[in-house]
Amino acid sequence: MGMSNYTVVQPETSFKNKRYIDWIEDWSNWFYQCNPDRNNDGDVVFCRCIPLTRGDYGNDAVVMIGEQSLEISEDQLVLVPIITANYVADNSETSDYLFGIVRSHIREGGIPSKNQLLINGSPIDDGDPNETTLAKYEFETSIFPIMIPDCPPGVSLKDQMEMPLQTPGLFASVTRGFFVMLKLNANNEYIVESYATGATTEYGPYYSGSLYHIIVNGSRQQNRLFSPPSRLKKSIISQVFDKYHKNQLDRIEFKNIIKCLGISANDSERNSGFQTGA
């Protein structure tokens, strides 16, 4: 779209024979999983705007950088929630009640502008220069089944909701919110930021924010010959330099290791103060 090195999936299109709404239902079930970030490698990779802090309800941003960066393939899409409301029913609540709750929570915060979703520091470019908001990316699911897991406190976001979900099982649910699905290009890195305001609750104004570093490799088909995640390679390199600085490696061993890791002499000088001519 335009000069951007990514594509925004339009609301009326589908991916893998599933619409935005279908992926949002999947996202909602993923959201409450035990340790959701350990199971996030499907055709669509999910982001979230509530951190898993192993604590109580909070109003903090999600920051997924460094070792927590997402590393995906070019044939995977990314679903970015800007602000969302999900309600899980008990046996006595009607469908009208569920829809009323999520609609009121989202509408009170207003419609986010494109300035509230930044890709590499710039407002999102979806190919429509005449539209300044994300209005067309507001979605509401039908009522769908959601699984609340049976797991210890602190490993699922079910424990961090304004009203914690303490009973495991299968329940009726509905999700509403602003979601954008991205197709990112291989051999690129992206910083994706989002900010939004929701309804004011008994805890005060609700804010939603996230910062994701996303690394995009080649297709999964091409990557069947295993190659390590780039963050793992960076971790190895960092530890090698650290050991050298601490005099745990002699100069000859260090030179041999960085050569095997594919680091040039110039790079090693910049990163470690190592003088190859010494």
N, C-alpha and C positions, 0 to 999 in steps of 0.2 A: 504494500500500500504506500503510495508516494515514494519518498526517499528512505523510508524506514527499512531496517534489516530484520523485520518481523512482520507477521500478518495477524490481524485481529479477525478471529472467526466471527462471522456475522450471525446475528440472533436467529435468522430464519434457516440457517444451514445446519447440517448434521455431520457427525464424525463417527465412523465405525457404526453407521446405522442408528446412532443415538443422538437425540436433540440435546440442547443445553439443559432442558428440564431433567432429562434422564441422568445426565452427568451430575447435576446438582443433587439429585436423590442419592447417587453413589457417594458424592462428596459428603453428604450429611451423615451417612452411615460410617464412612471412613473417619469423620471428625471425632466420633465418640469411641472409636476403637481403643483398645489398650495399646499404648505406645504407637500412635498412628504413623509417626515418621519412619518406623521400621517396615511399614507395609505401604509403600508409596511409589510403585514402579510399574504402573499399568499403562495402558494406551494414553490415558490422561493423568498427569502428575498434579497433585493437589497442593495448593497453598492454604494457609489459614490466617485469620487475623486475631486470634487469641493465643497467647503463649501457653505452653504446657509447663507450668512452673512447679508442679507437685505441691500446690498450695490451694488457698481458697480463692473465691471470686476476686478478680482484680480488673483493672482497667489499663493494662500495660500493652505495649506494642510487641509484635513478633519480630525478632531479629534473627535471621538465618543466614549467617555468613561464616567464613573460615571453614572449619571442619563440618559445620552444619549446612553449608551451601548445598543447593540441589544440583545434582549432576545427571543430565538426561541425554537421550539420543534425539537426533533430528526428526525421527518419526513419532515422537511423543509430543502431545500438546500439554499446555499448562493452564489450569483453571485458577484464576485469581479472584478471590472474594474481596469486594471493597467494603461492604458492610452487609451483615446478614442477620436474620432472625429465624430461629427454629423453635417450634413448640412441640413438645411430646405430651400426648394426651393421657389422662387416666380414664378409667372406664366410664366415668359419669359425664364427660365433656363432649359437646356436640361438635360437628364439623364447622358450623358457623362460629363457634367460640374460637376454634383453632385459627381460622382465617382472620378473625377479628384481631386476635393478639398480634400475629406477625405483621399484619397490615399497619396497625397503629404504631408498632415499634419502628418500622421502616419509614413510614410517611412523616413522622415527627422530625426526622433528621434531614428531610429534604432530598433533592436529587444531587448526587455528586457531580462536580464538573470534571472535565478532562484533566484539569490541573491537579486533581486529587489522585490520579493514577499516572505515575511517572515511569518511563522506561529510559534508563541511562540518563536520568536527569531532565528529560523533556516530557511534556504532556503527551499522553498516548495519541498516536496517529492511526485512526481507523479508516482513513480514506474519505472521510466526510468533513471537509473544512468548514461547512456551514453550521455544523452542530457543535456546540461548546460543552454539552453535558453528556452524561452517560445514561440518559433516560431510556434509551432503547435496550439497555443491558439490565433492566430490572426484570426479574423473573419470579414467578410464584408456582410452586409445584402443586400437583393434586395431593390429596391425602395418600400417603404411602407408608409401608411398614418400615420401622426403624428398630435396629437391635441395640439395646443398651447392655453393655457387657458386664459380666460378673468378674471384676478384677479389683485388686486392692486399691484403696484411696491413693490418689496422687499420680497414677499412671494413665488415667483417662481424663479427658476434658469434661466428662459427665460430672466430675466432682467440683469443677470450677465455675459451673453455671450460676447465675443469680439465684436460681432455684435448683440446687443439686439434684441429680437424678440418681436416687439411692436404690431403686428397685430394678434389678436386671430383668431382661425379657424383651419380647417383641411388642411394640406399641404402634398406634397410629400417630402420624406426625405430618407436619407441613413446614416447608422452608420458603422464605421470601427474602429477596435481597438483590444486590447489584453484583453481578459476576461477569468477568471478561475472560474469554479463552484465547490463548496466544499460540501461534505457530512460530517458533524461534528457529533461526538458521544455524546450521552446523558450524563448528569451529568459531563460535562467538561466545562472549560472556555478557551477561545482562544484569543490571541492578534494577529491580522492580520495587517501587515504593507505592504505598497506597495510604490514604488518610480519609476518614469520614466521621460523621457525627450521627448518633442514633437518638433514641428516645431518652428522656430523663426518667430515671427510676428512683427508688428510695435510696440508692447509693449515690445519686447525683447524675449529672450529664454523662452519657455514654460516648466514648470515643473509640474508634477502631483504627489501628495502624499496623503496617507491616513493612519490612525491608528484607528482600530476598536477593541473594546472589545466586544466579543460575548459570551453569556451565553447560554448553551444548556440544556434544560429540557427534560423530557420524551415526549412521543408522544402526539399529540393533542387529540387523542382518549382517552388516559389514563387521560388526564387533563380536561376532561369534568366536573368532580367534581372540582370546582374552587379552585385554589391555587394562592395566590398573587405572582406577579413577585418578584424575589429575591431582585431586587434593591429597591422595595417598602418596603420590610421587613427591609433591611439595613437602609433605610431612617428613619423608625420608631425607630429602635434600636439606631441610632445615635442621634436622637432628645431626646430620653429618657435619654441617658448618658449626653447630653448637659444640660438638665434641672436639672439633679442631681448635676452636677458640679456648676450650678448657684444657688444652694440651693432652687430650685423651687419644689423639691421633698424631703420629709423626708426619713430617712433610711428605715423605715418599708415599706412604699409604694414602694420605689425603689426595695427592695428585692422581694416584691410580683410581681411587674411588670416583672422583669428580669426572674423570675421563670416561669411565664406564657409565656414569649417569648422564653423559652427553652434555656436560657443562663446559663451555669454552673457558680458556684461560682468562679472557677479558671479563667474562661474567664472574668468575671466581674472585678476581681482584676486586671487582665492585662490591661483591656481596660479603667478602670475608676479610678484606685487607691483606689477602695472601699475595705475595709478590713472586711471580713465577721465575723471575730472573735472579732471585736471591739465592 
